[in-house]
Amino acid sequence: MLATLTTMNRLNIATRPVVHGLTLGVLMLDTEFTRFPGEIGNAATWSVPLQFKIVRGATPERVIEDQGRGLLDPFVEAAQELIDLGVRGITTSCGFLALFQRELSARLSVPVATSSLLQVPMVERMLPAGKRVAILTINRAALTDAHLAAVGVDRTTPIAGMPPDSLFRRVFTDQAQPEEADFAILEREMVEASRALAAAHPEVGAIVFECTNMPPFAAAVRKATGLPVFDMVNMLRWFIDAIAD
């Protein structure tokens, strides 16, 4: 009987949070690029305690261009470590991990928000008649119907990507040196891409940023296009409100 109680006590202790007061756990890609204030991977963005964990080997190339092949289990294991530490929800630092939304939700014990793309169906329903939501992504060719289906996005949704030769694309896929991350140039490229998207699709009534590195440029895009902009940081703020004390 005593042995049984001791075992139960150990199990109870093991399920208690190690760190108190945490809210969200962030699964980070294995990157070296600059993360500006206002994006998910910069701690100054957040007013509440978040816990970050790098998933080693989860490079932008493997997650975006190779569709995360072989990385599901490492993401589950990293998420479980954060849950054991005390986080109440899990998110990621790349919108392309929408592809893992169902699997992570099924295997973890806390709510999971893998991607800003989760917002697309909701935003679509918020818009006036005749208007559609559009997606701006870092890599249009890599964002497949499978990514969209994983988070319930209509495959006919207008989508545009950052140009392959853009500084934005090179910086945030670790194809440039960190010191090349010129905020003014990156902002200009974001504005140009957003304007082109809106011009190509006059029916667009709002833009959702897929990429978690895009939120620092949201204000400039809103001003340039006159459109509402939804991004990962916006989404996570209400997610945090829902799980915090």
C-alpha positions in Angstrom: 0.0 0.0 0.0 2.8 2.4 1.0 4.6 1.6 -2.2 1.5 2.3 -4.3 1.0 5.7 -2.6 4.7 6.5 -3.2 4.3 5.7 -6.8 1.1 7.8 -7.1 2.8 10.7 -5.4 5.7 10.5 -7.8 3.3 10.5 -10.7 1.4 13.5 -9.3 4.7 15.4 -8.9 5.7 14.5 -12.5 2.5 16.1 -13.8 2.9 19.4 -11.9 4.4 22.3 -13.8 8.1 22.9 -13.2 7.8 26.6 -13.9 4.8 28.5 -12.7 3.2 31.4 -14.6 4.1 30.3 -18.1 1.5 30.7 -20.8 2.5 29.6 -24.3 5.3 27.3 -25.5 6.9 28.3 -28.8 8.5 25.6 -31.0 11.3 27.5 -32.9 12.8 26.5 -36.2 16.6 26.0 -36.2 17.7 29.4 -37.6 20.3 32.1 -37.3 18.5 35.1 -38.9 17.6 38.4 -37.2 14.2 38.4 -35.4 12.9 42.0 -35.1 10.7 43.2 -32.2 7.1 42.5 -33.1 7.6 39.0 -34.4 7.1 35.7 -32.5 10.8 34.9 -31.9 11.6 38.2 -30.2 10.9 38.2 -26.5 10.3 41.9 -26.5 7.1 41.3 -28.5 5.4 39.7 -25.5 4.1 41.1 -22.3 3.6 37.7 -20.7 6.1 34.8 -20.1 6.6 32.5 -23.0 8.9 29.5 -23.2 10.9 29.0 -26.4 12.5 25.7 -27.6 14.5 25.2 -30.7 13.7 22.0 -32.6 17.2 21.1 -33.8 17.4 20.2 -37.5 14.1 21.9 -38.3 15.7 24.3 -40.8 13.6 26.6 -43.1 14.6 24.4 -46.0 13.4 21.2 -44.3 10.1 22.7 -43.0 9.2 24.8 -46.0 10.6 23.1 -49.1 10.7 19.5 -47.8 7.3 19.8 -46.1 8.7 18.9 -42.7 9.5 15.3 -43.6 10.8 13.3 -40.7 10.2 16.2 -38.2 6.8 15.4 -36.7 8.2 13.3 -33.9 10.9 15.9 -33.0 8.2 18.5 -32.8 6.0 16.3 -30.6 8.9 15.6 -28.3 9.9 19.3 -28.0 6.3 20.3 -27.4 6.0 17.7 -24.6 9.1 19.1 -22.9 7.5 22.5 -22.9 4.2 21.0 -21.6 6.1 19.2 -18.8 7.7 22.6 -18.0 4.3 24.2 -17.5 3.1 25.8 -20.7 -0.7 25.8 -21.3 -0.6 26.0 -25.1 1.8 25.3 -28.0 2.6 27.3 -31.1 5.3 27.3 -33.7 7.5 29.9 -35.5 6.6 28.9 -39.1 3.2 29.0 -40.8 4.2 26.0 -43.0 3.8 23.9 -39.9 0.1 24.1 -40.5 0.8 20.7 -42.1 1.2 19.3 -38.6 -1.8 20.9 -37.0 -4.0 17.8 -36.8 -1.2 15.5 -35.7 0.1 17.8 -33.0 -3.4 18.4 -31.7 -4.0 14.7 -31.5 -0.8 13.8 -29.7 -0.6 16.7 -27.2 -2.6 17.5 -24.1 -2.9 21.3 -24.5 -4.3 23.5 -27.3 -2.1 23.9 -30.4 -2.0 26.7 -32.9 0.6 25.8 -35.5 0.0 28.5 -38.1 -1.5 31.9 -38.8 -3.3 30.2 -41.6 -5.8 28.9 -39.0 -7.3 32.4 -39.1 -8.2 32.3 -42.8 -11.6 30.6 -42.6 -12.6 32.9 -39.8 -11.5 36.1 -41.5 -13.3 35.0 -44.7 -16.5 34.9 -42.8 -16.0 38.3 -41.3 -15.7 40.1 -44.7 -18.5 42.0 -46.6 -20.3 40.2 -49.4 -18.2 39.8 -52.5 -14.9 40.2 -50.6 -12.3 37.5 -50.0 -9.3 37.0 -47.7 -5.9 36.6 -49.3 -2.7 35.0 -48.1 0.8 36.5 -48.3 3.4 33.8 -47.8 7.2 33.7 -47.9 7.2 31.0 -50.6 4.2 30.6 -52.9 5.4 27.4 -54.6 5.9 25.6 -51.4 2.5 26.4 -49.9 0.4 23.4 -51.2 -3.2 22.4 -51.1 -2.2 19.9 -48.4 -1.1 22.9 -46.1 -4.4 24.6 -46.8 -6.5 21.5 -46.2 -4.8 20.8 -42.9 -6.2 24.1 -41.5 -9.5 24.2 -43.4 -8.5 26.9 -46.0 -10.3 27.0 -49.3 -7.8 26.0 -52.0 -9.1 28.8 -54.3 -8.0 31.5 -51.8 -5.9 34.1 -53.5 -2.2 33.6 -52.5 1.0 35.5 -53.3 4.5 34.9 -52.2 7.6 37.0 -51.7 9.8 37.0 -54.8 12.5 34.4 -54.8 15.2 37.0 -55.3 13.9 39.3 -52.5 15.9 40.2 -49.5 13.0 39.1 -47.4 13.0 35.6 -48.8 16.8 35.3 -48.5 17.0 36.6 -44.9 14.2 34.6 -43.4 15.3 31.3 -45.0 18.9 31.7 -43.7 20.3 32.4 -47.2 21.7 35.8 -46.1 24.0 37.0 -43.4 22.2 38.3 -40.3 23.8 41.8 -40.9 22.1 42.0 -44.3 18.6 42.2 -42.6 17.9 45.8 -43.5 14.5 46.6 -42.0 13.7 49.4 -44.4 14.3 47.2 -47.4 12.4 44.3 -45.9 9.4 46.7 -45.2 9.5 48.1 -48.7 9.4 44.5 -50.2 6.5 43.6 -48.0 4.5 46.7 -49.1 5.3 46.0 -52.8 4.2 42.4 -52.5 1.0 43.3 -50.7 0.1 46.0 -53.1 0.7 43.6 -56.0 -1.5 41.0 -54.3 -4.4 43.5 -53.8 -4.1 44.8 -57.4 -4.2 41.3 -58.9 -7.3 40.4 -56.8 -9.6 43.4 -56.5 -12.0 41.2 -54.5 -9.5 41.0 -51.6 -10.9 42.5 -48.4 -8.2 41.4 -45.9 -4.7 39.9 -45.9 -3.5 37.0 -43.7 0.3 36.8 -43.3 1.5 33.2 -43.3 5.0 33.9 -42.3 5.8 34.6 -38.6 8.5 37.0 -39.6 6.0 39.3 -41.3 4.2 40.9 -38.3 6.7 43.8 -37.8 5.7 45.0 -41.2 1.9 44.8 -40.8 1.4 48.5 -40.0 3.1 49.5 -43.2 1.1 47.1 -45.2 -2.2 48.2 -43.7 -1.3 51.8 -44.5 -0.2 51.1 -48.0 -3.2 48.8 -49.0 -6.0 50.1 -46.7 -6.8 46.5 -45.9 -7.0 44.7 -42.5 -4.0 42.6 -41.9 -4.1 39.5 -39.7 -0.8 37.8 -38.6 0.5 35.3 -36.1 1.2 37.7 -33.3 -2.4 39.1 -33.5 -3.7 35.5 -33.3 -1.4 34.5 -30.4 -2.4 37.4 -28.3 -6.0 36.2 -28.1 -4.8 32.6 -27.7 -2.7 33.7 -24.7 -5.7 35.6 -23.2 -7.7 32.3 -23.4 -5.1 30.2 -21.6 -3.6 32.6 -19.1 -4.7 33.0 -15.5 
